[in-house]
Amino acid sequence: MFSGLKSAMFELLDLNSRSKSIKDGVSIATLTIITFTACKCSEENVSTVLEIVGSLLGCAAAYILPAILRLAHMKRQRQRRGLYPRQNQIEVLLNHVILIFGVGVSAVGMYMT
């Protein structure tokens, strides 16, 4: 999980083009935050953390990421070929609906936890 988090942070913060010392600093800071959080959690809190992570990752893997990846792929296709045909416009709309649904189910899962 840390590897995925680190890769996502590097991409979001545009650290791929930065120096190795900045990347190492971000990695150490992220590991420090994760370690501090893990040390502060008691046995009672661990189940809550696992439930929240489960609801977030489950919804992300099932709904959010596939929709985002398909929309990104279709965007690249549109840039190469021009406007979407009618069927693809419906697919774009449905992918946005699935994306919103995934975020909603994730929020409900976190609330229920």
Order of alpha helices (4+ residues) and beta strands (2+ residues): alpha-alpha-alpha-alpha-alpha
